[in-house]
Amino acid sequence: MIDLNHIDALARRLSDLVPPGLRESREELQATFKSALQAGLARLDLVTREEFEVQRAVLLRTREKLDALELAVAQLEARTPDDA
């Protein structure tokens, strides 16, 4: 889940970039920026850091098993006489 405090801070920073003549409606602009940011982020296919770390750990374990299997196959091939 995306931290809404980060979205609020980004919306505030965007509204600060608006020229001084348009700042009368600063709260309205900030709300519009926040809404647009939330809508844009909602459309992205994002995962949480926790989900990412779980998948990373699974991938690392799979890599370790694959490496062990490759080594075992190489050792078996080295012991077997080549009849071909």
VOKOL-536745 format. One record per residue (C-alpha): residue number from 1; chain; x negated, y negated, z negated. Coordinates in Angstrom, 1 decimal, decimal comma. Example, Ala and Ser with C-alpha at 12.3 -4.5 7.8 and 13.67 -1.06 7.14 Angstrom:
[node 1; "A"; [-12,3; 4,5; -7,8]] [node 2; "A"; [-13,7; 1,1; -7,1]] 
//
This chain:
[node 1; "A"; [0,0; 0,0; 0,0]] [node 2; "A"; [-1,2; -3,5; 0,8]] [node 3; "A"; [-1,7; -5,8; -2,1]] [node 4; "A"; [0,8; -8,6; -1,8]] [node 5; "A"; [-1,5; -11,0; -3,6]] [node 6; "A"; [-3,9; -10,7; -0,6]] [node 7; "A"; [-1,0; -11,6; 1,7]] [node 8; "A"; [0,0; -14,5; -0,4]] [node 9; "A"; [-3,6; -15,8; -0,5]] [node 10; "A"; [-3,9; -15,5; 3,2]] [node 11; "A"; [-0,6; -17,2; 3,8]] [node 12; "A"; [-1,8; -20,1; 1,5]] [node 13; "A"; [-5,0; -20,4; 3,4]] [node 14; "A"; [-3,2; -20,4; 6,7]] [node 15; "A"; [-0,9; -23,2; 5,5]] [node 16; "A"; [-3,9; -25,2; 4,4]] [node 17; "A"; [-5,2; -25,1; 8,0]] [node 18; "A"; [-2,1; -26,9; 9,2]] [node 19; "A"; [-2,7; -30,6; 10,2]] [node 20; "A"; [-1,8; -33,1; 7,4]] [node 21; "A"; [1,2; -34,5; 9,4]] [node 22; "A"; [3,0; -31,1; 9,3]] [node 23; "A"; [2,3; -30,3; 5,6]] [node 24; "A"; [5,6; -31,7; 4,4]] [node 25; "A"; [7,1; -28,3; 4,9]] [node 26; "A"; [4,2; -26,5; 3,4]] [node 27; "A"; [6,3; -24,0; 1,4]] [node 28; "A"; [8,3; -23,2; 4,4]] [node 29; "A"; [5,2; -22,6; 6,5]] [node 30; "A"; [3,7; -20,5; 3,8]] [node 31; "A"; [6,8; -18,3; 3,6]] [node 32; "A"; [6,8; -18,0; 7,4]] [node 33; "A"; [3,2; -17,0; 7,5]] [node 34; "A"; [3,7; -14,5; 4,7]] [node 35; "A"; [6,7; -13,0; 6,5]] [node 36; "A"; [4,8; -12,7; 9,7]] [node 37; "A"; [1,8; -11,1; 8,0]] [node 38; "A"; [4,0; -8,6; 6,2]] [node 39; "A"; [5,9; -7,7; 9,4]] [node 40; "A"; [2,6; -7,3; 11,4]] [node 41; "A"; [1,0; -5,1; 8,7]] [node 42; "A"; [4,1; -3,0; 8,4]] [node 43; "A"; [3,9; -2,0; 12,1]] [node 44; "A"; [0,3; -0,7; 11,6]] [node 45; "A"; [-0,2; 2,9; 10,9]] [node 46; "A"; [-2,3; 2,4; 7,8]] [node 47; "A"; [-3,2; 4,8; 5,0]] [node 48; "A"; [-4,1; 4,0; 1,4]] [node 49; "A"; [-7,7; 4,2; 0,2]] [node 50; "A"; [-6,8; 7,2; -1,9]] [node 51; "A"; [-5,4; 9,1; 1,1]] [node 52; "A"; [-8,5; 8,2; 3,1]] [node 53; "A"; [-10,8; 9,5; 0,4]] [node 54; "A"; [-8,9; 12,7; 0,1]] [node 55; "A"; [-9,1; 13,3; 3,8]] [node 56; "A"; [-12,8; 12,4; 3,7]] [node 57; "A"; [-13,5; 15,0; 1,0]] [node 58; "A"; [-11,6; 17,6; 3,0]] [node 59; "A"; [-13,7; 16,8; 6,1]] [node 60; "A"; [-16,9; 17,0; 4,1]] [node 61; "A"; [-16,0; 20,4; 2,7]] [node 62; "A"; [-15,0; 21,6; 6,2]] [node 63; "A"; [-18,4; 20,4; 7,5]] [node 64; "A"; [-20,2; 22,3; 4,8]] [node 65; "A"; [-18,4; 25,5; 5,5]] [node 66; "A"; [-19,0; 25,1; 9,2]] [node 67; "A"; [-22,7; 24,6; 8,6]] [node 68; "A"; [-22,8; 27,7; 6,4]] [node 69; "A"; [-21,0; 29,8; 9,0]] [node 70; "A"; [-23,4; 28,5; 11,8]] [node 71; "A"; [-26,4; 29,5; 9,6]] [node 72; "A"; [-24,9; 33,0; 8,9]] [node 73; "A"; [-24,2; 33,6; 12,6]] [node 74; "A"; [-27,8; 32,5; 13,5]] [node 75; "A"; [-29,2; 34,9; 10,9]] [node 76; "A"; [-27,0; 37,8; 12,2]] [node 77; "A"; [-28,1; 37,0; 15,8]] [node 78; "A"; [-31,7; 37,0; 14,7]] [node 79; "A"; [-31,4; 40,5; 13,1]] [node 80; "A"; [-29,5; 42,1; 16,0]] [node 81; "A"; [-31,7; 43,4; 18,9]] [node 82; "A"; [-30,7; 41,9; 22,2]] [node 83; "A"; [-29,4; 44,7; 24,5]] [node 84; "A"; [-28,5; 42,4; 27,3]] 
//
